[in-house]
Amino acid sequence: MTYYLDPFGCVKNQVDAENMMAFLNRSGWTAAESADTVDLVIVNSCGFIESAKQESINAVLAWRKMYPEKKILLAGCLSQRYAKELAESLPEADGIFGNSDLAGIVQAAALAAGKTLNKTAPASSRPPPDTGARPLLSLPGSAYVKISEGCGNRCSYCAIPLIRGGLRSRSVSDITDECRALVERGIKEICLVGQDTGSYGRDSGDGSGGGLPGLLQAISRLKGEFRVRLLYIHPDHFPLPILDIMEEDPRFLPYFDIPFQHGSEKILRLMNRRGNAAVYLDLVEALRRRFPDAAIRSTFMTGFPGETEEDFQTLLEFQQKARLDWLGCFAYSREEDTPAWGMKGRVAKKTAARRKRLVEERQIPITERQMERFIGRTFDVLVEEQFKPTADGPSTGEEELYLGRLPCQAPEIDGSAVIVSPRPLESGALVSCRVFARAGIDLQARPEGA
């Protein structure tokens, strides 16, 4: 039996997709790079916000239109949250499978691909097989390691606890074993992910080895040439002790992904967050004081219920003062069964979208200025792929162009490093390069000695 998996969704969904592939491959299924000849197409969905839900459904419809005779299984967050509704309203899918127990993908796939179709499939409780040896869907040289599942922060707008439940931290030994196996496979950058990595261990106290600082100490004892990137740390309980560990071991990149969401204290309280602009700016300053090369990414949300023009101006002021290296902005998505669903003061979608565009426009020159501080300096760059310019694109003569990432650039969400090299470079390798220019939000670099 063969399958093709469409790994739609965020990086946490991508790890789920990789583990589903591991279960399927272990049970005798064979993954294909194209859907042309497979028995089953699996769409890994996202159910976080309205636009992602619609994209997931559209993906199923598109696959059905492209391959009318194939079997299609809708998996992931959307299926987990709306299994019954989708089974009744989406006949284009031959099966529906959530993400509460990924081992059940084997039975769900068999049912969806068989003659007798079942809209829901019971799951088992087996753990993912050989987590460190699972198929990887990430870019060459990097891998995501999920350190926890679920979330206990209960932000009023967020449906994650409804989809994935409360916080459940993995053990330190499981995580370090996975990291060790990935390094032995040649992975050069490990990205630690979770709904909130800063909450790691809070559900099990000392049983998780001292929270996130304890986990980083354990990872620092691993041998090898690799680097670690931390993603998604809630600002209201940022674990400051991790900074000491990061200073001692330079393999921990000074990259901080902190979703501040807003600068108005009124809106933050409505979001069920404790901070304010002054507290968050102090955190930003502390990080930059300890790590002059710190790259700080965040997300903002516009159009939350009750957001006035005055609140929005406070957000813009916070944006200017914070001088964040990278910023993503989202318009509020009203999600049923969340506390914010019934809040008064709803903001028109057009207003939320306008505010979002303004935030994005103002961020471009900020990011460009922040990137300029790296020009003239040398960093290890993770090479991802060779860049083939179009006929109208730039030409470097006999030199080749590669795309890669500096320590200040996370995979898939930030800018890139364009490497100009007179010699061939290997994808997935760390290469010492000197940054010589900026092109928009991207940086241009050349291998040392070239």
PASE-908426 format. One line per field, with one value per residue (C-alpha): residue number from 1; x, y, z. Coordinates in pm, whole numbers. Layout:
N
n	NUM / ...
east	X / ...
north	Y / ...
up	Z / ...
END
This chain:
450
n	1 / 2 / 3 / 4 / 5 / 6 / 7 / 8 / 9 / 10 / 11 / 12 / 13 / 14 / 15 / 16 / 17 / 18 / 19 / 20 / 21 / 22 / 23 / 24 / 25 / 26 / 27 / 28 / 29 / 30 / 31 / 32 / 33 / 34 / 35 / 36 / 37 / 38 / 39 / 40 / 41 / 42 / 43 / 44 / 45 / 46 / 47 / 48 / 49 / 50 / 51 / 52 / 53 / 54 / 55 / 56 / 57 / 58 / 59 / 60 / 61 / 62 / 63 / 64 / 65 / 66 / 67 / 68 / 69 / 70 / 71 / 72 / 73 / 74 / 75 / 76 / 77 / 78 / 79 / 80 / 81 / 82 / 83 / 84 / 85 / 86 / 87 / 88 / 89 / 90 / 91 / 92 / 93 / 94 / 95 / 96 / 97 / 98 / 99 / 100 / 101 / 102 / 103 / 104 / 105 / 106 / 107 / 108 / 109 / 110 / 111 / 112 / 113 / 114 / 115 / 116 / 117 / 118 / 119 / 120 / 121 / 122 / 123 / 124 / 125 / 126 / 127 / 128 / 129 / 130 / 131 / 132 / 133 / 134 / 135 / 136 / 137 / 138 / 139 / 140 / 141 / 142 / 143 / 144 / 145 / 146 / 147 / 148 / 149 / 150 / 151 / 152 / 153 / 154 / 155 / 156 / 157 / 158 / 159 / 160 / 161 / 162 / 163 / 164 / 165 / 166 / 167 / 168 / 169 / 170 / 171 / 172 / 173 / 174 / 175 / 176 / 177 / 178 / 179 / 180 / 181 / 182 / 183 / 184 / 185 / 186 / 187 / 188 / 189 / 190 / 191 / 192 / 193 / 194 / 195 / 196 / 197 / 198 / 199 / 200 / 201 / 202 / 203 / 204 / 205 / 206 / 207 / 208 / 209 / 210 / 211 / 212 / 213 / 214 / 215 / 216 / 217 / 218 / 219 / 220 / 221 / 222 / 223 / 224 / 225 / 226 / 227 / 228 / 229 / 230 / 231 / 232 / 233 / 234 / 235 / 236 / 237 / 238 / 239 / 240 / 241 / 242 / 243 / 244 / 245 / 246 / 247 / 248 / 249 / 250 / 251 / 252 / 253 / 254 / 255 / 256 / 257 / 258 / 259 / 260 / 261 / 262 / 263 / 264 / 265 / 266 / 267 / 268 / 269 / 270 / 271 / 272 / 273 / 274 / 275 / 276 / 277 / 278 / 279 / 280 / 281 / 282 / 283 / 284 / 285 / 286 / 287 / 288 / 289 / 290 / 291 / 292 / 293 / 294 / 295 / 296 / 297 / 298 / 299 / 300 / 301 / 302 / 303 / 304 / 305 / 306 / 307 / 308 / 309 / 310 / 311 / 312 / 313 / 314 / 315 / 316 / 317 / 318 / 319 / 320 / 321 / 322 / 323 / 324 / 325 / 326 / 327 / 328 / 329 / 330 / 331 / 332 / 333 / 334 / 335 / 336 / 337 / 338 / 339 / 340 / 341 / 342 / 343 / 344 / 345 / 346 / 347 / 348 / 349 / 350 / 351 / 352 / 353 / 354 / 355 / 356 / 357 / 358 / 359 / 360 / 361 / 362 / 363 / 364 / 365 / 366 / 367 / 368 / 369 / 370 / 371 / 372 / 373 / 374 / 375 / 376 / 377 / 378 / 379 / 380 / 381 / 382 / 383 / 384 / 385 / 386 / 387 / 388 / 389 / 390 / 391 / 392 / 393 / 394 / 395 / 396 / 397 / 398 / 399 / 400 / 401 / 402 / 403 / 404 / 405 / 406 / 407 / 408 / 409 / 410 / 411 / 412 / 413 / 414 / 415 / 416 / 417 / 418 / 419 / 420 / 421 / 422 / 423 / 424 / 425 / 426 / 427 / 428 / 429 / 430 / 431 / 432 / 433 / 434 / 435 / 436 / 437 / 438 / 439 / 440 / 441 / 442 / 443 / 444 / 445 / 446 / 447 / 448 / 449 / 450
east	0 / 132 / 45 / 126 / 114 / 35 / 207 / -15 / 0 / 244 / 570 / 401 / 167 / 475 / 620 / 284 / 302 / 654 / 544 / 240 / 474 / 691 / 392 / 275 / 619 / 672 / 342 / 427 / 300 / 532 / 556 / 563 / 692 / 394 / 26 / 0 / 19 / -60 / -350 / -415 / -366 / -338 / -404 / -258 / -490 / -471 / -761 / -609 / -779 / -1057 / -828 / -629 / -949 / -1069 / -730 / -741 / -1086 / -983 / -685 / -918 / -1141 / -842 / -706 / -1051 / -1081 / -733 / -776 / -1149 / -1086 / -829 / -895 / -839 / -788 / -816 / -593 / -464 / -598 / -909 / -1012 / -948 / -1169 / -1452 / -1449 / -1826 / -1908 / -1654 / -1768 / -2118 / -2036 / -1722 / -1799 / -1488 / -1285 / -1297 / -1181 / -1133 / -846 / -744 / -412 / -481 / -315 / -102 / -55 / -413 / -312 / -237 / -594 / -743 / -541 / -644 / -1011 / -997 / -820 / -1035 / -1363 / -1558 / -1501 / -1533 / -1554 / -1385 / -1125 / -1031 / -671 / -420 / -187 / 149 / 428 / 588 / 843 / 1210 / 1135 / 1490 / 1482 / 1145 / 1112 / 1191 / 991 / 1209 / 1470 / 1812 / 2024 / 1747 / 1479 / 1201 / 1184 / 855 / 924 / 563 / 206 / -95 / -102 / -216 / -192 / -559 / -529 / -887 / -866 / -688 / -844 / -529 / -641 / -966 / -771 / -466 / -562 / -356 / 21 / 195 / 575 / 793 / 1068 / 1418 / 1558 / 1314 / 1402 / 1779 / 1765 / 1584 / 1831 / 2125 / 1977 / 1918 / 2274 / 2403 / 2197 / 2383 / 2129 / 2304 / 2016 / 1760 / 1455 / 1279 / 905 / 589 / 276 / 484 / 837 / 878 / 614 / 808 / 794 / 538 / 289 / 519 / 743 / 1083 / 983 / 1083 / 1430 / 1392 / 1177 / 1324 / 1658 / 1701 / 1624 / 1877 / 2142 / 2080 / 2103 / 2425 / 2585 / 2537 / 2847 / 2868 / 2860 / 2505 / 2311 / 1979 / 1704 / 1420 / 1077 / 756 / 823 / 528 / 650 / 461 / 675 / 999 / 1247 / 1541 / 1776 / 1804 / 2015 / 2298 / 2300 / 2292 / 2590 / 2789 / 2715 / 2723 / 2548 / 2227 / 2149 / 2058 / 1725 / 1412 / 1061 / 827 / 462 / 385 / 53 / -18 / 111 / -213 / -248 / -627 / -622 / -362 / -586 / -878 / -649 / -584 / -223 / -46 / 216 / 223 / 438 / 683 / 739 / 782 / 1026 / 1230 / 1249 / 1364 / 1629 / 1749 / 1792 / 1986 / 2202 / 2302 / 2324 / 2418 / 2346 / 2006 / 1743 / 1392 / 1082 / 726 / 364 / 102 / -275 / -502 / -878 / -921 / -1261 / -1247 / -944 / -990 / -780 / -607 / -520 / -389 / -171 / -28 / 57 / 234 / 432 / 536 / 643 / 865 / 1027 / 1085 / 1263 / 1192 / 1405 / 1113 / 740 / 431 / 91 / -250 / -602 / -813 / -1004 / -1321 / -1312 / -1618 / -1595 / -1312 / -1372 / -1323 / -1606 / -1874 / -1680 / -1834 / -1675 / -1614 / -1391 / -1489 / -1282 / -1187 / -1059 / -858 / -712 / -621 / -442 / -262 / -135 / -11 / 184 / 341 / 431 / 596 / 792 / 977 / 1216 / 1265 / 1372 / 1595 / 1776 / 1811 / 1968 / 2230 / 2415 / 2529 / 2701 / 3079 / 3072 / 3130 / 2880 / 2817 / 2549 / 2335 / 2324 / 1979 / 1968 / 2126 / 1949 / 1874 / 1812 / 1559 / 1659 / 1583 / 1742 / 2088 / 2393 / 2722 / 2927 / 3108 / 2994 / 2697 / 2415 / 2284 / 2009 / 2083 / 2022 / 2226 / 2170 / 1929 / 1702 / 1459 / 1350 / 1061 / 945 / 1233 / 1452 / 1733 / 2103 / 2199 / 2541 / 2766 / 3026 / 3296 / 3297 / 3018 / 2847 / 2669 / 2306 / 2268 / 2623 / 2735 / 2970 / 3156 / 3054 / 3111 / 2800 / 2874 / 2537 / 2166 / 1900 / 1563 / 1523 / 1769 / 2144 / 2416 / 2722 / 3035 / 3227 / 3543 / 3849 / 3640
north	0 / 344 / 692 / 1056 / 1295 / 1662 / 1817 / 2123 / 2338 / 2475 / 2314 / 2136 / 1977 / 1890 / 1687 / 1509 / 1434 / 1295 / 1066 / 951 / 860 / 667 / 462 / 398 / 303 / 69 / -106 / -176 / 133 / 305 / 682 / 837 / 1175 / 1218 / 1135 / 1009 / 637 / 609 / 429 / 704 / 1081 / 1209 / 1579 / 1696 / 1980 / 2287 / 2411 / 2703 / 2997 / 3037 / 3092 / 2778 / 2576 / 2689 / 2618 / 2266 / 2201 / 2355 / 2120 / 1820 / 1960 / 2028 / 1675 / 1530 / 1736 / 1636 / 1266 / 1179 / 806 / 816 / 767 / 1075 / 1085 / 1417 / 1414 / 1666 / 1949 / 2028 / 1662 / 1643 / 1941 / 1882 / 1507 / 1461 / 1772 / 1692 / 1331 / 1460 / 1763 / 1669 / 1362 / 1435 / 1285 / 905 / 917 / 1155 / 1115 / 1347 / 1390 / 1277 / 939 / 927 / 550 / 518 / 648 / 289 / 174 / 498 / 470 / 108 / 192 / 492 / 298 / -16 / -105 / -47 / 312 / 434 / 803 / 768 / 521 / 414 / 476 / 287 / 429 / 327 / 590 / 702 / 445 / 546 / 917 / 1020 / 803 / 926 / 1069 / 1440 / 1696 / 1988 / 2165 / 1997 / 2004 / 2098 / 1915 / 2007 / 1838 / 1870 / 1892 / 1914 / 1882 / 2096 / 2423 / 2548 / 2923 / 2961 / 3275 / 3383 / 3377 / 3044 / 2711 / 2505 / 2366 / 2259 / 2077 / 1945 / 1958 / 2079 / 2085 / 1746 / 1757 / 1482 / 1344 / 1486 / 1145 / 1102 / 1443 / 1406 / 1059 / 1207 / 1495 / 1252 / 1035 / 1338 / 1462 / 1115 / 1141 / 1459 / 1719 / 2050 / 2256 / 2132 / 2353 / 2292 / 2348 / 2326 / 2533 / 2720 / 2590 / 2819 / 2613 / 2290 / 2083 / 2298 / 2011 / 1764 / 1970 / 1819 / 1514 / 1694 / 1778 / 2139 / 2274 / 2426 / 2518 / 2155 / 2034 / 2272 / 2160 / 1799 / 1888 / 2081 / 1757 / 1601 / 1579 / 1693 / 1983 / 2114 / 2418 / 2458 / 2711 / 2777 / 2862 / 2989 / 3117 / 3292 / 3631 / 3620 / 3339 / 3362 / 3133 / 3372 / 3097 / 2962 / 3267 / 3145 / 2810 / 2977 / 3195 / 2889 / 2686 / 2887 / 2603 / 2754 / 3029 / 3375 / 3359 / 3433 / 3371 / 3551 / 3611 / 3943 / 3976 / 4337 / 4647 / 4770 / 4650 / 4659 / 4426 / 4199 / 4156 / 4069 / 3813 / 3667 / 3784 / 3947 / 4165 / 4516 / 4716 / 4831 / 4479 / 4337 / 4612 / 4537 / 4173 / 4273 / 4501 / 4229 / 3984 / 4233 / 4331 / 3968 / 3882 / 4174 / 3953 / 3845 / 3805 / 3851 / 3738 / 3802 / 3794 / 4066 / 4039 / 4315 / 4346 / 4168 / 4248 / 4586 / 4712 / 5085 / 5315 / 5425 / 5063 / 5016 / 5325 / 5182 / 4867 / 5071 / 5259 / 4930 / 4806 / 5110 / 5088 / 4713 / 4718 / 4349 / 4167 / 3965 / 4007 / 3825 / 3990 / 3824 / 3961 / 3818 / 3503 / 3442 / 3081 / 2913 / 2781 / 3020 / 3290 / 3565 / 3425 / 3611 / 3925 / 4261 / 4528 / 4318 / 4489 / 4487 / 4247 / 4528 / 4736 / 4445 / 4377 / 4744 / 4753 / 4430 / 4576 / 4889 / 4683 / 4481 / 4792 / 4955 / 4642 / 4621 / 4914 / 4802 / 4454 / 4596 / 4818 / 4531 / 4308 / 4566 / 4512 / 4173 / 4312 / 4270 / 3990 / 3615 / 3348 / 2978 / 2953 / 2642 / 2565 / 2448 / 2435 / 2560 / 2859 / 2850 / 3207 / 3267 / 3406 / 3755 / 3690 / 3787 / 3628 / 3575 / 3438 / 3120 / 3150 / 2954 / 3081 / 2893 / 2963 / 2918 / 3056 / 3252 / 3219 / 3514 / 3335 / 3057 / 2808 / 2898 / 3209 / 3460 / 3594 / 3392 / 3411 / 3416 / 3254 / 3341 / 3067 / 2983 / 2623 / 2365 / 2360 / 2066 / 2105 / 2054 / 2165 / 2453 / 2683 / 2981 / 3284 / 3658 / 3874 / 4145 / 4302 / 4320 / 4271 / 4365 / 4156 / 3892 / 3892 / 3808 / 3612 / 3453 / 3153 / 3255 / 3229 / 3243
up	0 / -90 / 34 / -24 / 273 / 223 / 532 / 555 / 869 / 1125 / 1235 / 1525 / 1271 / 1064 / 1351 / 1378 / 1006 / 1042 / 1326 / 1128 / 845 / 1090 / 1207 / 851 / 723 / 1017 / 944 / 579 / 397 / 148 / 115 / -233 / -349 / -581 / -549 / -905 / -830 / -458 / -292 / -39 / -8 / 351 / 414 / 745 / 847 / 1071 / 1281 / 1468 / 1295 / 1039 / 740 / 820 / 855 / 513 / 356 / 498 / 354 / 24 / 15 / 38 / -234 / -457 / -415 / -485 / -803 / -914 / -832 / -835 / -792 / -512 / -143 / 74 / 452 / 636 / 946 / 1199 / 1413 / 1211 / 1217 / 1589 / 1668 / 1417 / 1353 / 1367 / 1166 / 895 / 867 / 790 / 574 / 379 / 166 / -41 / 246 / 277 / 636 / 928 / 1175 / 1460 / 1637 / 1994 / 1933 / 1621 / 1635 / 1515 / 1171 / 1064 / 1122 / 990 / 668 / 619 / 670 / 438 / 164 / 197 / 34 / 355 / 454 / 811 / 889 / 1229 / 1344 / 1698 / 1797 / 2009 / 2272 / 2130 / 2126 / 1798 / 1677 / 1671 / 1706 / 1617 / 1304 / 1175 / 822 / 816 / 621 / 730 / 521 / 486 / 800 / 1043 / 1240 / 1479 / 1819 / 2003 / 2376 / 2493 / 2377 / 2460 / 2654 / 2993 / 2936 / 2842 / 2632 / 2576 / 2194 / 2156 / 2059 / 2113 / 2452 / 2284 / 2014 / 2194 / 2562 / 2856 / 2885 / 2874 / 2882 / 2744 / 2966 / 2947 / 2854 / 2563 / 2424 / 2462 / 2305 / 2007 / 1979 / 1998 / 1723 / 1500 / 1548 / 1459 / 1138 / 1049 / 1163 / 1234 / 1374 / 1626 / 1670 / 2001 / 1965 / 2170 / 2212 / 2474 / 2525 / 2828 / 3011 / 2969 / 3288 / 3468 / 3452 / 3625 / 3853 / 3920 / 3719 / 3401 / 3529 / 3636 / 3356 / 3043 / 3210 / 3317 / 2967 / 2811 / 3060 / 2955 / 2585 / 2648 / 2766 / 2422 / 2204 / 1846 / 1604 / 1615 / 1724 / 1904 / 1834 / 2079 / 1938 / 2106 / 2459 / 2628 / 2756 / 3086 / 3225 / 3029 / 3215 / 3266 / 3398 / 3044 / 2959 / 3184 / 3004 / 2664 / 2757 / 2866 / 2553 / 2227 / 2048 / 2186 / 1939 / 2075 / 1893 / 2094 / 1958 / 2200 / 2097 / 2270 / 2080 / 2186 / 2360 / 2519 / 2877 / 2844 / 2545 / 2703 / 3009 / 2783 / 2620 / 2967 / 2966 / 3260 / 3091 / 2949 / 2709 / 2979 / 3113 / 2764 / 2663 / 2976 / 2867 / 2518 / 2666 / 2905 / 2620 / 2409 / 2705 / 2762 / 2390 / 2162 / 1859 / 1990 / 1720 / 1857 / 1671 / 1783 / 1670 / 1705 / 1679 / 1554 / 1583 / 1916 / 2071 / 2241 / 2046 / 1986 / 1770 / 2089 / 2173 / 1821 / 1846 / 2169 / 1975 / 1705 / 1971 / 2125 / 1782 / 1727 / 2071 / 2062 / 1723 / 1678 / 1425 / 1289 / 1330 / 1210 / 1240 / 1238 / 1237 / 1518 / 1426 / 1626 / 1747 / 1896 / 2254 / 2343 / 2609 / 2349 / 2134 / 2324 / 2410 / 2334 / 2117 / 1810 / 1555 / 1188 / 977 / 739 / 1029 / 1170 / 823 / 775 / 1109 / 1023 / 694 / 871 / 1125 / 845 / 646 / 946 / 1027 / 694 / 757 / 1117 / 1008 / 735 / 988 / 1232 / 968 / 875 / 1203 / 1074 / 762 / 765 / 1018 / 997 / 1104 / 1051 / 784 / 742 / 368 / 256 / -122 / -440 / -588 / -959 / -1082 / -1357 / -1695 / -1568 / -1229 / -1101 / -1255 / -1073 / -1358 / -1253 / -893 / -762 / -544 / -242 / 7 / 375 / 719 / 972 / 1348 / 1326 / 1077 / 1172 / 905 / 677 / 864 / 848 / 572 / 416 / 354 / -14 / -32 / -324 / -356 / -613 / -492 / -449 / -109 / 49 / 155 / 529 / 610 / 833 / 643 / 788 / 580 / 585 / 538 / 282 / 195 / 261 / -8 / 135 / 449 / 323 / 376 / 125 / 234 / 95 / 237 / 418 / 199 / -119
END
